[in-house]
Structures are given as C-alpha cells and as structure tokens.
Amino acid sequence: MSVVCRDVRREAFAEASRFRGEFYECLTARRDELFELTDALLCVEGAVASPVDLTLVPEHRRGHGALYGALNRGRIDTDRLRALLAGMPLPRFEGGRLVLAVDVSPWLRSDAPCSADRLFCHVYGRAKSASQFIPGWPYSFVAVLEPGATSWTSILDVLRLGPEDDATAVTAAQLRAVVERLVTVGQWTPGDLNVTIVMDAGYDVTRLAWVLRDLPVELVGRIRSDRVMRCPAPSRKEWDLAHPLGGRPPKHGPEFRFAKPETWPEPAVTTATDTVNYGKAEARAWDRVHPRLTHRSAWLEHDGELPVVEGTLVRLKVEHLSKDREAPPVWLWSSKTGAAPADVDLWWQVFLRRFDLEHTFRFGKQTLGWTTPKIRTPEAADRWTWLLVVAHTQLRLARPLAADLRRPWEKPTKPERLTPARVRRGFRNIRPHLACPARVPQPRGTGPGRPPGTKNRRPAPRYDVGKTVKRPETLKAIGRPGRSW
C-alpha cells in the first residue's frame, strides 16, 4: 500500500470517527439506542425488512423494546445535526461550484387512519396517465450533487411537509437555511462561484428566485412545455424611436409561447454537445425571458407592483433517449441573466445530474427500509428519517475504506465507483476501527406490559387526510379588491 493511499485511509477513518462522535452528541434522549440502531442499519445483511429485525444484529446490543422506545420518545437535536452535515466534505463541480438539488419523496401511509398530518401525495404509475394521489407523509430533501455518472448524493437537510404548510414558502425557507449554513461553516466564501440549485417542474422556480434573490445562488428549474412567457420589454430609447408620438413603454415584451416556434426570437446562445447516451444535445437559450405575474397563488399577498423576474430560458433537445426512444424537448429556466455558452451547458448537465437524487430515494426505500416501518406518529417518522440520513452519510464517508465485496455474478468495480449498496456490504468490517461512543447496556428485565385479558381503554384518535388550511385564491377573498396584474 502506497504512502498516499495510507494517508487517505487514515484521514477517512478520522473523518468518519469524528462524524460519529458529533452525531452521538446530537442525540439528547435515548442516545445509545438511536446510535446503535443506526449501526444496525448499516451492518445488517441485505435489505431491511422490519425495524424489529435490527435488534437481532450483533451490533445492536439492546432489546426490541428499547428500539420502539427510542423511536417514540427519543430526541434528536436536528439544528445541530444539520450544521454537522453542512460541515462535512462536500463534492464540487468544476471551479469549486456547489450544486444542490431539492425534491420531495413521499412515505405512503394509506392504511394508517390513526396517523396524523397525512397529505395526499402524488405518485406516478407505470402508464402515462396512471398517476394517483395516495395518503402519506411528503418529505422535502436537499442534497449536494456530484459531477459525473454516479448514484451518490450528500444529503444536507430533510423536512416533512405538514397540512398547514405552503410548499413554496416551506421550500424557500428550507433552501435559505441550507445556504446560510453553508456560508456559516465556510463551504462558500465571497469570491466563490454561486451555488446552483436545480429542481423539477413541480416547483415555482420564478417565485423561489425572487424570494432568494439576496443569496449567492442560481436557480435552475424545469418548466412545462405548454407555458407562455414574455420576452424583455424594449428600452426607453428603443420605444421612443419606434413611437415618436410618445406613450408609456410596456412592462412586458411580446409573448413567448413554448408550443409555437413562430413566436420565438433568435436565441442569444446556441450550443451543441456530443453525449454518450443521448447523441447530439443541442441547447438554445434566450436572455431576460420572464413570466407575466398576477396577484394569485404565491403572489397573492405581494405588496405593491408585481416585479419582473427575468432569467434565461433554455430549450434542450437530444437526438434520442435510451433504447432509441424519441426524446421530447426539455425547457429549463435559470435565474441568471447574461449567460455564456458554458453556463447554458452547465445548467442542462446539472439538471440531468438531479436524477441522482432518485437513486438515493430508491436506496433509502428498498435497501435501508425508510418507508418499511408502520410508525404511527409523524414525530417518530421524522426520527427514523434522520437516522437514515446519518446512515447514508456514514456510507459516503466510508467510501475510501470499503472493499468490493461483490457477488459471484457481479462485475468487478473500481473503488471510486462503488455504489452505496456495495459500500454497505463491507461496513461491518470497517465499524470496529471507528469510534463507538454508545455505552454498554444495563439490562433491567422486561416490563410488565398490559395485564393479560385487559382491553385497551384509550383507543387512538383518527385523523382526516389533506390540507387543514384553505388558502384564498383572489384579492377579493383577502379583502383587497383590485386589478390582478
């Protein structure tokens, strides 16, 4: 083993041990059980079928009663844990740029009428029009993306959306808190490239760009292909030359209809890139394109004149998808104006990297058993979710230490290309060399439990599903009649 490799492994062991020690300090109640439960998640063979099965793992030295007691009555200092995650080594793109992705993944609980705070979660089916709404707990994740083809992400924050929450407002507050923590811990300093945040079409990217305009961020989001935006309005000089008789210049330029190419002006930037999986990728960008806002939805309570939120509109067209399927164009909108060709290529490339977060969701659900437990209270679900985030972070820190314990039918993989599932196979061999601050259990015997033959005299309450707050939709509904533009 070379000296450089030995130093890398030594640093990896030290960083992983430091993280485990600080995570233990974030646990303020039932800390030993919560810590050992996280180790059991990482050391159990195969996928997690049930939380109680984790109590049979040798790394879990306590009984099954301690497991349920920790999930129901344990406490985690989430603010301190969020700061800890932000201070870990994070992957960066070219130039040291941080790229964040935000997305929502549901924990479906259609058969849990006694669980509070459930919402109707949108779930896609296999067919084109087979989507449906199923009761569950939606969780908003913010993660750092890695360059290149990979299934790794670095989760920085997770937040459950409640029945009274406005999705756009909660997302804006979550992103603001994440970026401010990155600045506080020194991950971003003045002079660095702005943090890029990518999101899918379910987010109001223009509203988020306006709310977060005071932060060093650039937002990139996909937009539906049936949208209508506006080109930039002419300057005062151009208006006076075209209208010598005078008049008030317009606030918006001509319409830009995505479905009608005849309404498209000449693009400001055009790039063409050869890709391995999609053939030739052609991107065309138009500068200062913006939506025509109205006093509705997120802009309903905006005071004063509605702003003009300008950005760069990008149309991405590739030759084909996998298996030579036809590829429809993808429309992206960025909050940055005056973009260069390198910026346009970066935006569509990081948008494709956004799908790495889907691999994290699948790994959490299928392997770590995120949505497997039949937990009743949403607070217990939050604790279980944070334990999985910590487990995934430990796997990321253990990447330089893991060996490729492949199955006989699997192909060999380079150490830097190991997936989270393969790193998890060898975590049991890595754990003895890491810090383990959990104390030795002190058995006290089994509890008395409910006397045999007695009935439960405190039945659990039942809760309705869905939003509990009806938000006004017009100015008249909030007592401010007036024009909506």
N, C-alpha and C positions, 0 to 999 in steps of 0.2 A: 504494500500500500504506500503510495507516494505521500510526501510530507504535506502537499496541498490538500489531498483528499482527507488525510488525517485531521488537518486543521478544520476543514469544512464539517466533518462529522463532530468534532469537539464543539464547534460553535453551534451546530444544530442541537446537540444534546443540552447545551447550556441554555439555549433559547427555549426549547421545549420544557425544560425543568422550571425555568423562570415563569413561563406562562402558567404551568400547573400550580405553582405556588401562589401566584397572584389570583388565579381563579379560585383557589381554596379560600382566600381572604374575601372574595366577593360573596361567598355563601354565609349568610348571617344566621340561619336556623337550619337544623338538620344537615349541617355541612358535611359531616363524614359520610352519611348515606348518599347524599347527592353526588359527592365526589366519586365514591365507589360505583355508583350507578352509571356515571359517565364512563369509567374504565370498563365496566361490564359491556357497555355498548360497543366499545372498541375491540374487546377481546373475545366476544362470543363467536363461535363458528357459524358462518352462514348468515342469512337474513334474520332479523329479529321478528319472531312470530308472536311474542307476547311479552309484556314487561316482567311478568312474574317469572318467566323462564330465565331472566337475567340473574335472579337470586341464586341459581344453581351454578353459575360460573365461579371458578375458584377466586377470581379477583374480587368478587362480591362476598364479603365476609359476614354480612348481616342477613336477617330473615326477610321473608316477604312482607311481614307487617311493617318493617321499617321502610320498605320501598313505598308502600301506599301512604304511610305517614309523611314521608318526605315530599311526595308529590302534592299531597293535600294541604300540608301545614308548613312546608319548608319555605324559606325566604331567600331570594337572590337579589343582591344589590345591582340592579340592571344598569344604573348610571355608571357605576364603577366598571362593570363588565364591558359596557360599550366603549368607554375610554381605553380599556385594556386592549380590545380588539383593534381600535384605531391606531394604537401604538405598535402593533406587530409589523414585521417586514411585509411590505405590500408589493405586488407585481406592478410594473410600469411599462408603458408603451415607449415608442421612440421619443427621445428628448426628455425622458423622465415624466411623461404625462400620466396622470391617474385617470382611469376610465371607470366610471361607476354605472351599474345597471340597477334599475328598480323594477320590480314586478310583484304580482300578487299570486299566491298559491293557496288554494282552499284546503282546509281539513274538513272533509264532508262528514256530517253527523245527521243523516236523515232519520235515523231511528232513535234519537235522543230527545224526546219531548221534555225531559226534566233538566236539560242543559240550557243555561241562559245565554243571551247575547248571540244567538244564531242568526245568520243572514242567508238570503238566497244567493248562492254562489253560481256563477256562470261556468258551465262545464261543456267542453267541446266533445261531440261524438265523432265516431269514425266517418259517418257520412257527411256530406257537405252541409246539409240542413238539419243535422241531428243534435244540435246543441240544446241544452236544457238547464234549468235552474234547480239546484239541489240545496237543501239547508245545510249549513256548516259554518265554520269559523274561517274567514279570509285573513290571511297574514301577508303583510307587505314586507318584502325583503329588499335590502340594499347591499350590493356586493361589488367588490372590485374585480374587474375582468383581467385576464391575461392575454398577451398577444400570441398569435398562432393558434393552430388547431389543438384544443385541449378541453378537458372536461372539469378543470379545476376553476374554482372561484374563491374569493376571500370575503366571507360574509361579515359585514360590519354592523348591521342592525336588523332587527325584526320587530314588527309591531302588528298587533291584532286590531282589525277594524271593527268598531262597535256599532250598535244600532243607531246611535245618535251622531255618528261621525260623518262629516262630509269628506269624500275620498280625496278630492283635490286639495282641500285645506290640510288634511292629515298628511298627505304625501309631501306637500310643500314644507310643513313643519319638520317632518322626518328628514328630508334632504337637507334642510338648513342646519339641523342639529348635527348631521353626519359631517357636512363640510366644515362647520365650525370646530368640531372635534379634531378633524384632520389638520386644521390650521393650528389648533392649540398644541397638539403633540408634535408639531414640526414636520408633518408629512407634506405640507405645502407652505412655501415661504414666498414673500414678494419677489417677483422676478421669474418665478416658475411659470410654466405653461398652465393655462386654465384647466380646471378639472372638467372633463367631459362626462355628461350624464346621458345615457341612452334609455329609451323607453318605447313601449309598443303603442299601438293606436288607441288603447283604452284610456290614455291619459290626455288631459287638456294641456298640451305642451306649451301653447302660447300663454295661457294663464300662469303656468309654473314659471315660464321665462320672465314674466312681469313681476311676479312675487319675489323671485330670487335674483333680481337684476343687480342687487348690491353685493352679490357674492362673486368670487372668481370662478365662475362656472360657465360652460357652454352646453346647452340642452340640445339633444338630437332625438326626434321622435317620429315615428311613422304616422302618416295621415291617410285617411280613407281615400280611395281613388275616385269618389264622387263629390269631393269637396269643391267649393268655389272660393277663391281668394282674390285679392286685389293687387294689382301692380302698383309701384310707387307713384305718388302724385307728382305732377310736374312742378318744377321750382317756380318761384315767383317771376323770375326773369323769363323763363320759357312760357309761362302763362301770359305775361304781358305782350310778348312777341306774337303769340298766336291769337290773342284777343285784344287788339289795340283799343277797343271801346271800354276796356276795364271790366270789372266784376270781381267777385270773390273767388279765389282759386279753390278747386275741390280738395277735400280732405283725402280722398282715395283716388287711385288711378283706375284704368279700365279693368274689367273682370278677367280673371284667370281661371277658366274652367278646366279642371283636370281631364274631363271626358271629351273636350273639344279642342283638338290641336290648333284649329284656326285662331283661337284666342291666345295662343302662346306667343310672346315676343321672342326675339333672338336671345338665346341663352348667353349669360355672361361668362360661363366656364363650361367647357366640354372636355371630358377625359375618357380614355379607353384603356382598359387593363385586361390582359390575358390571365384567366384563372384556371385552376386545375379542374375544378368540379363543375363550373358553370359556363365554360367557354369564354367568349369575349364579354366583358362587362363595360357598358357604356353609361356614363353619368353626365347629365346635363343639369346645370344649376342656374337659377335666376335670383338676382340680388334684390333685397328690400321688398320681398313679397310678404304680404300680411293679411290676416283675416279682417273682415268688417265686423267689428264687435257691436253687440247690442246689450241693453240692460236686462239680461236674462242669465239664468244658471249662475255660474261663478261670478259674473259681473253685475249681478242684480243690485247689490248694495254698494257698488263703487260710487264714491262721491266725486262730483264734478264731471268734466267732459271725459269720455272714454278715450284711452290712449291708442296710439297706433303702434302696435308691437311688430316691428319689422324684423325679418330674418332672411335666410337663404333657403329657397325651395330646390330640392334635388329630385330628379327623376332617374331611377336606376333601372336599367334593362339589361338582362343577361340572355345569352343565346338559349340556354336550356337549364333545367333542373336535373337532379339525379334521375337516372334511367331514361334520359332524353325526354322528360316531360316538358310541356310548354310552360314558360315562365311569364306570368303577368308582370307588368312594371310595378315597381315599389316607389312610393312617394315619401320623401323624408323632408322634415323642416328643422332647420337649425336656428338657434337664437343669435348666431354670429352673422354679421353683415360684412361685405367686402371680402369674401372668402377667396382664397387662392386655390389652384388645382390640387395642391397637396391637402388642403383642408377638406375638399369635396371627397377625395379618395379615402381620407381618414374616417369621415362620417359614415359612409356606407360599409366600410370594413368593420368598424366597431359595432355597427348595428348587427351585422352578421355574427359577431362575437357575443352579442347579447343572448343568443340561444344557448350559450354555455350554462347560463343560469338554469335552464330547463333540465340539463343533466344533473345539476345539484339538487333540484327538486326531486327528480326521479331516484337519485341515490338515497336521499333522505327518506323517501316514502317506501321504496322497495327493499332497501338493504338495512338502513338504520331503524326502520319501523316508526317513522314520525307519526303517521296517522293510524297506526295499529291499535294503540290503547283505547279502550272505551271509557275515557275520562269524563266525569260528569261536569265539573266546574270549569269555566274558561280560565280561571287563575291557575289551576293545575295544568291545563293545556299549555299555558304560557311557560311554566317552569319546565315542562318536558321539551318544549320547543327550544328553549335556551340551552338545555343540556345537549341537544343535537347540534346546535351551532358550535358549542365548545368542542364537542367530539370531532366535528368536521375540521375545526381549526387545528386541533392536535394532529390530525392526519396530514394536514398541509405542512405543519412544522416538521413532521417525521418523514417527509419525502426523501431527504438526503440520506436517511438512516435505514430505509426499508430495502429488503431483498426481494427479488422477483420470485415469489412462491407460486409459480404458475401450475395450472392443472396439466395433465399429460396431453390433453388435446389443444392447449393454448399455445400460441406462438410466443417465442421469447421477446421481451421488450426491454429497451434501454432503461436505465434507472431514472432518467429525467422524463420518461414517457409513461411511467406507472400511473394507473388510474387510482382514484380513491379506494375502490374496492380491493385492488391488489395491495395497496399500502396497508389497508386494514388487516389483511391476512397475516402480516408479519408484526403487527403492533404488539402482540403478546410477547414476542421476543425482545422488543425494544423497551417495554414498560419497566422491567426490573432495573434498567440503568437510568431511569428518570426519577425525579423527586416524587415522593408519595407522602404528602403531609397528613393524610387521613389517619386518625387514631385507631388503635386496636379496639374492637367492640367489647362491650361489657355485658354479657348475657344476663338478662333478668327474668327469663322464663316467659311463657306465653301468657297473654292477658286473659281475663275471664270471659270476655265476649258476651254475647247476648245469651241469657239462660235458655236452655232447650225448651221448645214448646211455646215460647212467648212470641207475640206478633210485634211487628214494627208499628208503633203508635204515632210516629211522626212521618207520614208519607211525604215524599219530596214534592215540592211545587212544580207545576208545569208552566212552560213559557211559550208565548207565541213566537213565530219566526218573522223576521223582517225588520224594517226600519220603524222606530218608535217616534220619529220626528218628521212631520210633513213640512217641507220647506216651500215657501212661496215661490211662484214662478213669474210673477209680473210686478211692475212697480206699483200698480194699483193695489195689489194684495198686501203690500207692506206700507200702504198709506202714503205713497209718493207718486201720485199720478203725473204723467208727463210723457214726452216722446221717448221712444225706446232706442233712439240712435244718437 
